[in-house]
């Protein structure tokens, strides 16, 4: 299904599709050295955002991801920013200069992105409280907008 969402900076185009199949293994280190595993996140609704600092749409949507993370809080909605194939220093520098306080996870070889079938940046996977991926959103989204609120509400109710 193709959605168009009007944003202040212009029109952003993204696709939303139901997740097909089971969740691949997920284990990633964050910039502080903590290991994140999908199995450990059960009980939380989770957004995993695959991004890179060289990706303009990724940089454009990151502030709205931070806003919804702040709005819902990590006990209700955990938002993870998984950096694709960049040196950890670059990911840390990006977070520091943009005021990003989301957990920034590292995928230096791109293995996690590949396992999750990510070919478009940004891509965000919405995962329910049982640890099951529900939807894949490809492209830039205003995560504070009405369509995203509907996706998150459905995720929190599942």
VOMARZA-549067 format. One record per residue (C-alpha): residue in one letter; x, y, z. Coordinates in steps of 0.05 Angstrom, whole numbers, plus 5000, padded with zeros to 4 digits. Layout:
N
AXYZ
...
END
This chain:
158
X500050005000
X502950684981
X501651275027
X503152005015
X503852455074
X504253215066
X509753515109
X511754235121
X518154135080
X514253815022
X511253155004
X514552525029
X513151864995
X513651215032
X510950515027
X507850115083
X507249365078
X505548795125
X511548395149
X512147735113
X514947125150
X518447085217
X523447565248
X530747445231
X535647415288
X537248095316
X543248255359
X546848925356
X551449335399
X549750055413
X554650635417
X555750515491
X557349775483
X550549495505
X548048885467
X540848925442
X537148275425
X530048215398
X528347675448
X530248155505
X525248675479
X519048255487
X513748625526
X515449285489
X512749555425
X519049715383
X520850115322
X527549935291
X529650485243
X535150305194
X538850945175
X545551255154
X548251955163
X549452025088
X541951905075
X538252565070
X531252265083
X534151905144
X536752555172
X530152905157
X525752405194
X530352295254
X527652885295
X520552615290
X522951925312
X526152265373
X519652645386
X515352015388
X520451655431
X520052235480
X512452265475
X511151525489
X517251375532
X521450735528
X516650335573
X511050415521
X514850485455
X522250335446
X525350685385
X532050415363
X536250765309
X540550235274
X546250565236
X548150235170
X555450095152
X558550715183
X564350775231
X561750815303
X565051505310
X560751775254
X554351515286
X556351795353
X558152465322
X551452495285
X547552355350
X551552875388
X550853425337
X543353315326
X541453215400
X539252505386
X538252105450
X535251475420
X539450845428
X543950835367
X545650125347
X551349945300
X551249515238
X558349635212
X558149085159
X550849155142
X549348445163
X543248615205
X540249055151
X541348505100
X538147975145
X532048425154
X531548545078
X533049285082
X534649575013
X531650265020
X533750795071
X530650965116
X526750335132
X523050245197
X520349585223
X514649595273
X514949025323
X509448835371
X510148665445
X510847925429
X517048075388
X513547975321
X514848455264
X508148745240
X509849255186
X515549525145
X515650265127
X520450455071
X522151185060
X521751825099
X515951905147
X513652465193
X512952015255
X508852555290
X503652545234
X496752215233
X498651595191
X504451425237
X500051535299
X495251005271
X500850505259
X503550615329
X496650575362
X495349915327
X502149665349
X500849855421
X494149505421
X496848855392
END
